[in-house]
Amino acid sequence: MFESAEIGHRTDKKTYAKEVPILRAALLEAQMDMAKLAQFPVIIVMGGMDGAGRGETVNLLNEWMDPRFLQTHGMGDPSDEELDRPEMWRYWRELPPKGRIGIFLGSWYTDIIRRVQNKIKTANLDQSLERARRFETMLADEGALILKFWMHLSRDKQKTRLEILEKDPKTRWRVTERDWAHYKQYEKILTVAESVIRHTSTAEAPWTIVEGFDPHYRSLTVGKTILDAIRKRLDEAGSAKNEISAPPPLPSIDNLDILKTLDLSQSIGKKAYVSELEKYQGRLALLTRSPKFKKLTVIAMFEGNDAAGKGGAIRRITGALDARYYTVVPIAAPTEEERAQPYLWRFWRHIPRRGRMTIFDRSWYGRVLVERVEKFCSEADWMRAYSEINDFEAQLVRHNIIVVKFWLSISKNEQLKRFKEREAVAFKHFKITPEDWRNREKWDEYEQAVCDMVDRTSTEIAPWTLVEANDKNFSRIKILKTLCRRIEEAMKNGRKT
């Protein structure tokens, strides 16, 4: 795999001095065209052996290109804030928006290689690589151009390179004890790197192996590769061959309209409601104040028919919580900033720290609900969203986050009654909009979308709780009971549920 990088490629100074100005001008022009079009981001991953010139190459790219449209992320050891969240969180939040370039000096692959080096069970390597592939596939499907470079050195050249840097007082600081420790582990690191590259070099996110010993050759190779890839994508933008054809229809799983199986007549008397509300709010308050809760994180997510009572249910939860340790995130139409990022980005950035709860009023399921029904995205986009959402929730649960998903269901007649009440009561006017009435006209389409959503995303680790919500008091108690039970199970088992 690395044979071509062992040949000893070199570029003489004269050729380098002649080609660099031309390359720099072309890169700047490509950046301007990319920023003006604003249709795709470029994600550049820099990996490689110690001493192979990763940092020097990144510095040179920053010198050659316009810093307004480029940002470099030096991903060292994770901070306490980052350790409090899923391992991919610190990369999710640094992704470049459309029209911009993001360079990752250190990446999700660095973490994978480090874990293997530290003798963590290599049986998990394939799973980690599969998650990396799926993450990159999702980014590519969202339109990202992904370029991955591995700067390679043979063992002898790595030693020579480290010695040269160490002898020069101006570059001595670049060589650390860790670099020499890695040199001693060269064969082990090489074996892991070969496995990583072999399993994750895909059509949508290929690895480019670059010999790192000669800085002139290395710099020109990386620069030209980036330029060619951006230019090719710009040429393809808007062309018919860049269009994504819709995949075939998803097979039905059980052919059942699961919402029609709910008994919406269930209710609870006022006296019993007051008693149960006090009981379960008190239980929730004690659970979230327990020392055990500090090791957990809760994401409670609410979806449901318009006027199903999501807001009221959320208020009954927050009434039991310490305001310092929860956040309610209302989800509306995406902003311009959010539209410039992958679909899940605006949810990624709201993932809470340990010992905290985040409540989503509407959620990432909008893609397979309102965006599907209203045709705000392509069929290909919402059909692939099922697996992307399942991957996302699996990452949350792996990090000991309890994911509790509620669908609040009401009948069509009950919705009409509530709509009319909102129109009639002055202080409820803000709750009813023309959009609510338009959505009601597509009741059957939304119902089918909900059934598909539950079929395909109610998993063992992140199941849906369907809430019969014709009676608001009944639905509120069921939600509080479910939330308490999920937290209690996690505390009892000492793991995610």
GIWO-V176975 format. One line per field, one symbol per residue. psi: psi as a letter, one per 40 degrees, with the letter a starting at -180 (. if undefined). burial: 1 if it has 9 or more other C-alpha atoms within 8 Angstrom, else 0. A space follows every 10 residues. Layout:
psi: ???
burial: ???
//
This chain:
psi: deddeedfhi hidddddddd dddddddddd dddddddfei ihhhhhiiih eefddddddd ddddihedeh hhhhgaiiid dddeiidede ddeehiihei hhhhghaddd dddddddefi hededddddd dddddddddd deeihhhhhh hiiidddddd dddddddhdd edeehidddd ddddfddddd ddddddddee hidegiihhh hedhdddddd dddddddddd ddddddheid eeihihiiii iidefigdde eigeehihid dddddddddd dddddddeei dddeeiihhh hhiiiheefd ddddddddee iheeeihhhh haiiidddee iidededdee hiiieihhhh giaeeddecd dddefeiidd dddedddddd ddddddddff hhhhhhhhhi iddddddddd ddddhdeede ehiddddddd efdddddddd dddddeegid egiihhhhed hddddddddd dddddddddd ddefii.
burial: 0000110000 1000010001 0011011101 1011100111 1111111111 1111001101 1101110011 1110100000 0110110010 1110111111 1111111111 0110111000 0000100111 0110011111 0011111111 1110001110 1100110000 1100100011 0110010010 0111011001 1001111011 1111011111 1111011011 1011010000 0000000000 0000000000 0001010100 0010011001 1111101100 0011111111 1111000111 0011011101 1000110010 0000000111 1100111110 1111111111 1110111111 1110101111 0110110111 0011111111 1111111111 0001100110 1110000110 0100010000 0010011111 1011101100 0111001111 1011111111 1011011111 1000011
//
